[in-house]
């Protein structure tokens, strides 16, 4: 039984040196494992995906499809991502998941290409549930170009979710949309990269700083944040502590390509202590 179950597509992300394994579920499950939790993945992928080799030590339940989802990612100087989808796996369902795996401590819904349409969390008995917004608000246009679209049914998609992770780049007027989405979830983490995040609850808003780091590759930062938040929130039930912990976990992954620089728990705790010291001494600047 995993402590964290991540649901969504694994992906192939094009790089100059060749494709690398990606997807929110890949980053999330590996991040949780680095933090000391057992993790598993429920996904859909083509015959080229070999979980025993590519995700050794992580149970992966796969709905076999004709192709694995593939993206080409490009970033501008502001961290905005331009994507092209060149292949897409089938939607994810629970058919491949044994009945005994439906009550993890934490459930992470991490769609990347609309593969969890109508999926929801109500078929699980998870201690806490998080969702990552990006895969719900993507539209695939001509030649696979990815653009933003309105979120048509957030109330349906977020049923049973405790925290939504929303990047400032996911939706137009993201701050207002984050407030609106509090009608569907009790917490929204509105992330702003190295500038930190705002944790919105129905009781108010809290600014949470992060530790700015040299950025090599921002891919996966939001996914790592989501997984680390769920890990720490389940452990403490303190959303502010979970958000600060998750921000420091995300600061590790941006320092390298792919999952090469995921931080373990001692490193995340060290960064959290450093950030707190900088704030107390007045040396942290946005």
matplotlib code that plots the C-alpha trace (Angstrom):
import matplotlib.pyplot as plt

x = [0.0, 1.5, 1.4, 1.1, -0.7, -0.2, -2.7, -2.1, 0.0, 3.6, 5.2, 8.1, 9.6, 11.8, 15.3, 18.3, 20.0, 16.9, 13.6, 13.4, 10.6, 8.3, 4.7, 3.4, 3.0, 6.7, 7.9, 5.4, 6.0, 9.8, 9.7, 7.5, 9.9, 12.9, 11.0, 10.7, 7.3, 6.3, 4.6, 2.8, 1.5, -1.8, -1.3, -1.9, 1.0, 2.2, 4.3, 7.6, 7.1, 8.8, 8.0, 10.2, 13.2, 12.3, 10.7, 12.4, 11.1, 7.8, 4.7, 3.1, -0.4, -0.7, -3.6, -1.8, -2.4, -1.1, 1.2, 2.8, 2.0, 4.9, 5.6, 8.1, 8.7, 10.1, 10.6, 10.9, 12.8, 9.8, 9.4, 6.4, 6.2, 5.3, 4.3, 3.5, 1.8, 3.1, 1.4, -1.3, -2.1, -5.7, -7.5, -6.7, -9.2, -9.1, -9.4, -5.7, -5.7, -6.2, -9.0, -6.5, -4.8, -7.7, -7.1, -3.6, -2.6, -2.4, -3.8, -2.3, -4.3, -1.8, -3.3, -1.2, -3.5, -7.1, -6.7, -8.6, -11.8, -14.5, -12.2, -12.5, -11.4, -14.6, -13.7, -10.8, -10.5, -7.4, -6.3, -5.7, -6.2, -4.3, -4.8, -2.6, -4.6, -2.5, -3.9, -7.5, -7.0, -5.1, -6.4, -4.7, -4.8, -3.6, -0.3, -0.5, 0.0, -1.0, -2.9, -5.1, -8.8, -11.5, -12.0, -15.4, -16.3, -14.0, -16.7, -16.9, -13.2, -12.3, -14.9, -13.1, -9.9, -8.4, -5.7, -5.4, -2.0, -2.4, 0.4, 0.1, 0.5, -2.3, -5.2, -5.8, -6.4, -5.1, -5.4, -9.1, -9.7, -7.9, -10.3, -13.2, -12.0, -12.3, -15.9, -14.8, -11.7, -10.8, -7.2, -5.5, -1.7, -1.1, 2.5, 4.8, 8.1, 11.1, 8.8, 7.0, 3.3, 0.0, -1.8, -5.5, -8.0, -11.6, -10.2, -7.8, -4.6, -1.0, 2.2, 4.8, 8.3, 10.7, 14.4, 15.5, 18.0, 19.9, 17.3, 18.5, 15.1, 11.7, 9.9, 8.3, 8.6, 4.8, 4.5, 7.2, 5.5, 2.2, 3.6, 5.7, 2.7, 0.6, 3.4, 3.9, 0.2, -0.6, 2.1, 1.3, -2.2, -0.6, -1.1, 1.4, 4.2, 3.3, 3.5, 6.9, 8.2, 6.9, 8.4, 11.8, 11.4, 10.5, 13.6, 15.8, 14.3, 14.9, 18.6, 19.0, 17.4, 14.4, 14.4, 18.2, 18.3, 15.2, 16.0, 15.7, 14.2, 17.4, 18.1, 14.6, 14.7, 18.1, 16.8, 13.7, 15.9, 18.1, 15.0, 13.7, 17.1, 17.2, 13.7, 14.5, 17.7, 16.0, 18.2, 15.4, 14.2, 11.5]
y = [0.0, 3.4, 6.3, 8.6, 7.5, 9.8, 9.7, 11.0, 10.5, 9.7, 11.6, 11.8, 15.3, 16.2, 17.4, 18.4, 15.2, 13.0, 12.3, 12.2, 10.7, 13.3, 14.1, 15.3, 11.8, 11.0, 14.1, 13.7, 10.0, 10.4, 13.4, 11.6, 8.7, 11.1, 12.4, 8.9, 7.9, 4.9, 6.0, 4.5, 5.7, 5.0, 6.0, 5.2, 4.8, 3.1, 0.0, 2.0, 2.8, 0.3, 1.1, -1.7, -0.1, 3.6, 3.9, 1.1, 0.6, 2.4, 0.3, 1.5, 0.5, 1.0, 1.1, 0.2, 2.6, 2.9, 5.8, 7.5, 11.2, 13.3, 17.0, 19.5, 22.2, 25.7, 28.4, 32.2, 34.5, 34.9, 31.2, 30.9, 27.5, 26.9, 23.4, 21.2, 17.8, 15.3, 12.1, 11.4, 8.2, 7.2, 8.6, 7.2, 4.9, 2.8, -0.6, -1.4, -0.5, -3.3, -2.6, -2.6, 0.4, 2.8, 4.3, 5.9, 8.5, 11.0, 11.1, 13.4, 14.2, 15.3, 15.5, 16.9, 16.5, 16.2, 12.6, 12.8, 14.3, 13.3, 11.1, 12.8, 11.6, 10.2, 6.6, 6.8, 6.9, 9.1, 10.9, 14.1, 14.9, 17.4, 18.4, 20.2, 22.6, 22.7, 19.5, 20.7, 24.0, 23.0, 23.0, 21.1, 23.1, 22.6, 20.8, 20.0, 23.5, 23.8, 26.8, 27.8, 27.3, 28.1, 25.4, 24.1, 22.0, 22.7, 21.7, 18.2, 17.8, 18.9, 17.0, 15.6, 17.6, 19.4, 21.6, 22.8, 23.8, 26.6, 28.4, 32.1, 31.1, 28.5, 30.9, 34.5, 36.7, 33.8, 35.6, 36.2, 32.7, 31.3, 33.1, 31.8, 28.3, 28.4, 27.6, 24.1, 23.4, 24.6, 25.5, 26.9, 27.3, 30.0, 29.6, 32.2, 30.4, 31.9, 34.7, 32.2, 31.6, 32.7, 30.1, 30.9, 29.4, 30.3, 32.1, 34.3, 34.6, 33.9, 34.8, 32.0, 32.8, 30.4, 30.1, 31.5, 29.1, 29.1, 27.8, 25.2, 23.7, 24.8, 21.7, 19.7, 22.4, 22.6, 18.8, 18.5, 21.2, 19.4, 16.1, 17.6, 19.7, 16.5, 14.7, 17.4, 18.3, 14.7, 14.6, 17.9, 19.1, 22.5, 24.0, 26.9, 24.6, 22.2, 25.1, 26.3, 22.8, 22.2, 25.5, 24.4, 20.9, 22.6, 24.8, 21.7, 20.3, 23.5, 23.2, 20.3, 18.7, 16.5, 14.7, 14.7, 17.2, 16.1, 16.8, 14.3, 15.2, 16.4, 18.7, 20.1, 20.7, 22.4, 24.7, 25.5, 26.4, 28.6, 30.4, 31.0, 32.4, 34.7, 36.0, 36.5, 38.4, 40.6, 39.3, 37.6, 39.8, 39.1]
z = [0.0, -1.0, 1.4, -1.7, -4.9, -7.9, -10.8, -14.3, -17.4, -17.4, -20.3, -22.6, -22.6, -25.5, -24.6, -26.7, -25.6, -26.0, -24.3, -20.5, -18.5, -17.1, -16.1, -12.7, -11.4, -12.1, -10.3, -7.5, -6.8, -6.9, -4.7, -2.1, -2.1, -1.6, 1.4, 2.9, 1.8, -0.3, -3.5, -6.4, -9.8, -11.7, -15.3, -19.0, -21.4, -24.5, -24.9, -24.9, -21.2, -19.0, -15.4, -13.9, -15.6, -15.6, -12.2, -10.4, -6.8, -7.5, -8.1, -11.4, -12.5, -16.2, -18.6, -21.8, -24.7, -28.3, -27.3, -24.4, -24.0, -25.4, -25.0, -26.4, -23.8, -24.3, -21.7, -22.0, -19.7, -17.4, -16.8, -19.1, -20.8, -24.4, -25.2, -28.1, -27.6, -30.1, -28.8, -26.2, -24.2, -23.4, -20.4, -17.0, -15.2, -12.1, -13.8, -13.3, -9.6, -7.1, -4.6, -1.7, -3.1, -2.9, 0.5, 0.5, 3.1, 0.2, -3.2, -5.9, -9.0, -11.6, -15.1, -17.9, -21.0, -19.8, -19.0, -15.7, -17.2, -14.8, -12.8, -9.3, -5.9, -4.5, -5.4, -3.0, 0.8, 1.1, 4.2, 2.1, -1.6, -3.8, -7.4, -9.8, -12.0, -15.2, -16.8, -16.3, -18.2, -21.3, -24.8, -27.6, -30.8, -34.4, -34.7, -31.0, -29.7, -26.1, -24.9, -22.0, -21.9, -19.3, -16.6, -17.5, -14.5, -11.5, -9.0, -10.6, -11.1, -7.6, -5.6, -2.5, -3.1, -0.1, -1.8, -5.4, -6.7, -9.2, -11.0, -11.7, -15.4, -15.4, -15.8, -16.8, -13.7, -11.6, -8.3, -8.7, -10.1, -7.1, -4.8, -6.9, -6.6, -2.8, -3.4, -4.6, -2.4, 1.1, 0.1, -3.0, -3.3, -5.9, -6.9, -8.4, -8.9, -7.1, -5.7, -3.4, -3.2, -1.6, 0.4, 0.2, 2.6, 3.4, 6.5, 4.7, 2.6, 3.7, 1.9, 1.9, 0.6, -1.0, -1.3, -4.6, -6.3, -9.6, -12.1, -14.6, -15.5, -13.9, -15.2, -12.3, -9.7, -9.1, -9.1, -6.4, -4.5, -4.6, -3.4, -0.7, 0.5, 0.8, 2.6, 5.2, 5.5, 6.3, 8.9, 10.6, 9.5, 9.4, 5.9, 6.4, 7.6, 4.7, 2.2, 3.4, 3.4, -0.1, -1.4, -0.2, -1.8, -5.1, -4.8, -5.2, -8.4, -10.4, -10.0, -12.4, -15.5, -14.8, -11.5, -11.1, -8.2, -6.1, -2.4, 0.4, 3.7, 5.4, 2.5, 2.5, 6.3, 5.9, 3.3, 5.4, 8.3, 6.1, 4.7, 8.2, 9.3, 6.3, 7.0, 10.7, 9.9, 7.3, 4.5, 2.4, -0.5, -3.0]

ax = plt.figure().add_subplot(projection="3d")
ax.plot(x, y, z, "-o")
ax.set_aspect("equal")
plt.show()
